Every structure is written in C-alpha cells, then in structure tokens.
Amino acid sequence: MMNNRRGKFTQIFSIMPAKKYIVSLTENERASWSELTQKGKAAARKINHARILLKADIGQENGGWNAHQISEALDKRFSHL
C-alpha cells in the first residue's frame, strides 16, 4: 500500500498480465521493419513502432518479448505498448 493525495491505493503492477496481442511477422515484414529501423530515415514514432513490433514478434527464437521487457528495453511507458 502506498499513500498519495487522494488516499491509499494498492500497487497493481506486481503481476504482469498475459499478452494482449500476439504479433507474428512474416519474413518480408520482419525484413522491411528491420530495414526501417536501421536506416533511421522515418519519423521517430514510426521507428519506435517498428522496434516494438520486432521485439514482440513470436517468430523469434525466444518467442517474443512481453510488454514489460519491451518497455524497459526501449525506455517507453507500459501504456504506450
């Protein structure tokens, strides 16, 4: 329990929920998103979106990252994922 101005609340982020969306990219999609992130010639928002998709892709060896891992690696808030 923690205190704030409005009263007491319980911290709810101790248990991560299951994946909300399953991302499965084809080889062509993965190649085009990778190319976009490596060139860096697009809007920052689009590059970040590509990085998130590449990390979440279940076609990777480890089966894709969860939202918490992605938010820590890319320094993004969990709500943006």
C-alpha positions in Angstrom: 0.0 0.0 0.0 1.1 3.5 -0.8 -0.2 6.9 0.2 -1.0 9.7 -2.3 -3.0 12.9 -2.1 -6.3 11.1 -2.7 -5.8 8.3 -0.1 -4.5 4.8 -0.2 -4.1 2.7 -3.2 -2.5 -0.7 -4.0 0.2 -1.1 -6.5 -1.1 -3.3 -9.2 1.9 -3.8 -11.5 3.4 -6.7 -9.4 1.9 -9.3 -11.7 2.1 -8.8 -15.5 -1.0 -9.7 -17.5 -0.9 -12.1 -20.3 -0.1 -10.8 -23.8 -3.0 -8.7 -25.1 -1.9 -9.0 -28.7 0.1 -11.7 -30.4 2.5 -10.4 -33.0 3.5 -12.8 -35.8 5.5 -11.2 -38.6 6.4 -12.8 -41.9 10.0 -12.8 -43.1 9.2 -10.0 -45.5 7.5 -7.9 -42.8 10.4 -8.5 -40.4 12.9 -7.5 -43.1 11.1 -4.3 -44.0 10.7 -3.3 -40.3 14.3 -4.1 -39.7 15.4 -2.0 -42.7 13.3 0.9 -41.5 14.9 0.9 -38.0 18.4 0.6 -39.5 18.1 3.4 -42.0 16.6 5.9 -39.5 15.0 7.9 -42.3 11.5 7.9 -41.0 9.5 9.6 -38.2 10.6 8.7 -34.7 7.2 7.4 -33.9 7.2 5.0 -36.9 10.7 3.8 -36.0 9.7 3.2 -32.4 6.6 1.3 -33.6 8.8 -0.9 -35.8 11.2 -1.6 -32.9 8.2 -2.6 -30.7 6.8 -5.0 -33.4 10.2 -6.6 -33.9 10.7 -7.2 -30.2 7.1 -8.6 -29.7 7.3 -10.9 -32.8 6.7 -14.5 -31.7 8.7 -15.7 -34.7 12.0 -15.1 -32.8 14.0 -17.8 -31.1 12.7 -16.8 -27.6 9.1 -16.4 -28.7 8.9 -12.6 -28.5 9.2 -10.2 -25.6 6.4 -9.2 -23.3 5.3 -5.6 -22.8 7.2 -5.2 -19.6 10.5 -6.3 -21.2 9.9 -4.1 -24.3 9.1 -1.0 -22.1 12.3 -1.4 -20.2 14.5 -2.1 -23.2 13.1 0.8 -25.3 12.6 3.2 -22.4 8.9 3.5 -23.1 5.9 3.6 -20.7 3.9 0.4 -20.5 0.7 2.3 -21.6 2.3 3.1 -24.9 2.7 -0.5 -25.9 
